[in-house]
Structure formats: C-alpha cells, structure tokens
Amino acid sequence: MSEPNPIPKRRRGIYLLPNLFTTAALFAGFYATTAALNQRFELAAVTIFVAMILDGMDGRIARLTNTQSAFGAEYDSMADLISFGAAPALSIYVWSLASLGKLGWVAAFVHCAGAALRLARFNTQIGTADKRYFQGLPSPSAAAILAGFIWMCVENDLTGENLAPVALGLAVATGLLMVSNFRYYSFKDVDLRGRMPFLKAIVIMLAFALGFANPPVTLFLFFAGYAVSGPLLTLIMLRRKRSERKI
C-alpha cells in the first residue's frame, strides 16, 4: 500500500521588491523627523514629498509584478503612519507649534492621530469601498499640506512663530479631514495608457513648468485645493441624490 503524497509545506517569506520601496518610504519619513529635530525644516519637508513618491510606487509595483500580500499592506500602513502622520506632525510642531505650548502639541497630535485612524479605517474597508473615491483625506495629501506650508514659508524667510495660528489651523484641519466622511476622488480610474486631447497635453506641460518654477507654492496650493475638493464633491453628490429622489 503506497503512502499518500505528503502535503507540500507552504513557503514563508515576504516579497522583496515592493517592500524595498516601502522600507525606503519609511526611511524617508524617519529621516524627515531627524531633519526637523536638527532645525533643517526645508530638508524635512522635501523628504516627506520623497516618501510620497516612494509610497505611490510600492503599490503599483506590487500590482504589476503580482506580488501583493497581506504583509505588504500592513507594512505599508505602518510606514505611512511614520511618514505621513508622525513626521509632518513633529516637523510643524518643532518649526512653529512649540511656541504655543500645550495647544501646539495638541494640534500636532490631532494630525498624527487622524492619520492613524484614517489608515486603520482604510484597512478595514479594503474590498468593499468604491475605488473611485477615498473616504476622508488621504494621509499623504494631508502630510503634503503641512510639508508644503513649511517649505513655502522657509523659502520666503517666514518664521514659524509668527505663523503659529495658521500652522495650528492646518494641523487640526488635516487631522479632522482625514477622519471625516468627505469623499475624495482617487484618480484610480484614469487611463494613463489611453489617448488624450492635444489641449490637455499642453495644460499638463504648463502645470509641470509651473511646478518646477516654484515647487513649494505649487505643491501647497495643489494639495490644499485637493483638501477643499472633498467637501465640495460630497456636497455635489448629496444634491444629486436629493434631486434624483424628488424625480
């Protein structure tokens, strides 16, 4: 009587390539924190944007190489909490909010806690949420608002103490928007391989030129506008539903 074939053991391990980009994004967030502690605020802000680029690449690489995993998703969330929660919160606290005392660190904590709650909620909604929209402001966009504001002010020789009330408002607003129910367009349904009108191509070229001409101002205004788009989009969608019910 022949013995049954042994069940092959499941190989343990993690996918290397996408997790390398996640680790690089985590390092960028950690480096931004150390730069802020050493009063190098412009470097801290730029490094947060570098973390954004790396964070956007790891998921795409995982999908292209078919190396998605539960570990990668959880690791990405942990890295995002450092890069887009703790790093921008600490940067804006050291640069500006420390002058406000307890009120300053509370505002910085609101941003950090908002990022943690936003990421936790996102993980629980994977597979059920509409991929065309985000619920709440994405944590990278919230971090970009604070980093862009710091970078813009440092470039124009504006001190953090004089702008502490504005920094406080931004930190609290980004934290609350991340945990809000406002819907933000995700751009995931944009077909990058398809054709586009020539006029649109010119507009994109001009946008790139404007961005390179003054990156801090352009990035801050872009992500601030994106933050405002959430409440506007939600309001438009609610009005459409109400009009459809009346019909």
C-alpha positions in Angstrom: 0.0 0.0 0.0 1.5 3.2 -1.1 1.9 6.1 1.2 -0.1 9.3 0.5 1.8 12.1 -1.1 3.0 14.5 1.6 1.4 17.9 1.6 3.9 20.4 0.4 5.0 22.9 3.0 3.9 26.5 2.4 7.0 28.7 1.8 7.3 31.5 4.3 8.7 34.9 3.4 7.9 38.3 2.0 8.1 39.8 -1.5 11.3 41.8 -1.8 10.8 44.4 -4.5 7.6 46.2 -3.3 8.7 46.0 0.3 12.0 47.6 -0.6 10.1 50.7 -1.7 8.0 50.6 1.4 11.2 50.5 3.5 12.6 53.4 1.5 9.4 55.4 2.2 9.7 54.5 5.9 13.3 55.7 5.9 12.4 58.9 4.2 9.7 59.6 6.9 12.2 58.8 9.7 14.9 61.0 8.1 12.4 63.9 7.8 11.8 63.6 11.6 15.5 63.7 12.3 16.0 66.7 9.9 13.2 68.6 11.7 14.8 67.9 15.1 18.0 69.4 13.8 16.2 72.5 12.6 16.6 71.6 8.9 13.0 72.2 8.0 13.3 72.6 4.3 15.0 69.2 4.1 12.4 67.7 6.3 9.6 68.9 4.0 11.3 67.8 0.8 11.9 64.3 2.3 8.2 63.9 3.1 7.4 64.5 -0.5 10.1 61.9 -1.4 8.3 59.5 0.9 5.0 60.3 -1.0 6.6 59.3 -4.3 8.0 56.1 -2.9 4.7 55.2 -1.3 2.9 55.6 -4.6 5.4 53.3 -6.3 5.3 50.3 -3.9 1.7 49.5 -4.5 1.9 49.9 -8.3 5.0 47.7 -8.4 3.2 45.1 -6.3 0.3 45.0 -8.7 2.5 45.0 -11.8 4.6 42.1 -10.5 1.6 40.3 -8.9 3.3 40.4 -5.5 0.5 41.8 -3.4 0.3 40.4 0.1 -1.4 41.0 3.4 2.0 41.6 5.0 2.8 44.3 2.4 -0.5 46.0 3.0 0.1 46.1 6.8 3.7 47.1 6.4 2.7 49.9 4.1 0.3 51.3 6.6 2.9 51.3 9.4 5.3 53.1 7.1 2.6 55.6 6.2 1.9 56.4 9.9 5.5 57.4 10.3 6.0 59.2 7.0 2.6 61.0 6.8 1.5 61.1 10.5 4.4 61.4 12.9 6.9 63.1 10.5 4.8 66.1 9.4 3.2 66.5 12.9 6.6 66.7 14.5 8.1 68.9 11.8 5.3 71.5 12.1 5.5 71.3 15.9 9.2 72.0 16.1 9.0 74.6 13.4 6.0 76.6 14.7 3.6 75.0 17.2 6.1 74.6 20.0 5.7 78.4 20.6 2.0 77.8 21.5 2.8 75.5 24.4 0.3 72.7 25.2 -2.1 73.9 22.5 0.7 73.4 19.9 1.4 69.8 20.8 -2.3 69.0 21.0 -2.7 70.3 17.4 0.2 68.2 16.2 -1.3 65.2 17.9 -4.6 65.7 16.2 -2.8 65.4 12.8 -0.9 62.3 13.9 -4.0 60.6 15.5 -6.0 61.5 12.4 -3.5 59.7 10.2 -3.6 56.6 12.4 -7.4 56.4 12.4 -7.5 57.1 8.7 -5.1 54.2 7.9 -6.9 51.9 10.3 -10.3 52.7 8.7 -8.8 52.3 5.2 -7.5 48.8 6.0 -10.9 47.7 7.3 -12.7 48.9 4.1 -10.4 47.2 1.5 -12.5 45.2 -0.9 -15.8 47.0 0.0 -15.2 50.7 -0.7 -15.7 52.4 -4.1 -12.2 52.5 -5.5 -13.0 55.7 -7.4 -13.2 57.7 -4.1 -11.4 57.9 -0.8 -13.4 58.3 2.4 -11.6 61.1 4.2 -8.5 63.0 3.1 -5.7 60.5 2.2 -2.8 60.7 4.7 -0.1 61.5 2.1 -2.2 64.5 0.9 -2.6 65.7 4.5 1.1 65.4 5.1 1.8 67.3 1.8 -0.2 70.3 3.1 1.9 70.6 6.2 5.2 69.9 4.4 4.3 72.3 1.6 3.4 75.0 4.0 6.7 74.6 5.9 8.7 74.5 2.7 6.9 77.6 1.3 7.4 79.6 4.4 11.1 78.7 4.8 11.8 79.6 1.2 10.3 83.0 1.8 12.1 83.6 5.1 8.9 83.4 7.2 9.3 82.3 10.8 7.2 79.6 12.3 6.4 81.6 15.5 4.7 84.4 13.5 2.6 81.9 11.6 1.7 79.6 14.6 -2.1 80.3 14.4 -2.1 79.3 10.7 0.0 76.2 11.4 -2.3 75.3 14.2 -5.4 75.6 12.0 -3.7 73.5 9.2 -2.7 70.7 11.6 -6.1 70.5 13.2 -7.9 70.7 9.8 -5.8 68.0 8.1 -6.3 65.7 11.1 -10.1 66.2 11.1 -10.4 65.9 7.3 -8.6 62.5 7.4 -11.2 61.0 9.7 -14.2 62.8 8.0 -16.7 61.2 5.7 -16.0 63.5 2.9 -15.3 61.7 -0.4 -12.2 62.5 -2.4 -11.6 61.5 -6.0 -8.9 58.8 -6.1 -7.8 59.2 -9.7 -7.5 55.3 -9.9 -9.8 55.1 -12.9 -7.7 57.5 -15.0 -6.4 55.6 -18.1 -2.7 56.6 -18.4 -2.3 54.4 -21.5 -5.1 56.0 -23.4 -5.0 58.9 -25.8 -5.7 62.4 -24.7 -6.6 65.6 -26.5 -3.7 67.8 -27.6 -5.0 70.7 -25.5 -5.0 68.6 -22.3 -1.4 67.6 -23.1 -0.4 71.3 -23.3 -2.2 72.0 -20.0 -0.2 69.2 -18.3 3.0 70.6 -19.7 2.2 74.1 -18.4 1.4 72.6 -15.0 4.8 70.9 -14.9 6.5 74.1 -15.9 4.7 76.0 -13.2 5.6 73.3 -10.6 9.3 73.4 -11.4 9.3 77.2 -11.4 8.1 77.3 -7.7 7.7 73.8 -6.2 6.8 74.8 -2.6 3.9 77.2 -3.6 2.6 74.9 -6.3 2.6 71.8 -4.2 1.0 73.5 -1.2 -1.8 75.1 -3.3 -2.4 71.9 -5.2 -2.9 69.7 -2.1 -4.8 72.5 -0.3 -7.1 72.6 -3.2 -7.5 68.9 -3.2 -8.4 69.0 0.5 -11.1 71.5 -0.3 -12.4 69.4 -3.1 -13.6 66.7 -0.7 -16.4 68.8 1.0 -17.3 70.2 -2.4 -17.6 66.8 -4.1 -19.6 65.4 -1.2 -22.0 68.4 -1.3 -22.5 67.9 -5.1 -23.1 64.2 -4.7 -25.7 64.8 -1.9 -27.5 67.3 -4.0 -27.7 64.9 -6.9 -29.1 62.2 -4.7 -31.7 64.6 -3.4 -32.7 65.7 -6.9 -33.0 62.0 -8.0 -35.3 61.2 -5.1 -37.6 64.1 -6.0 -37.9 62.8 -9.5 
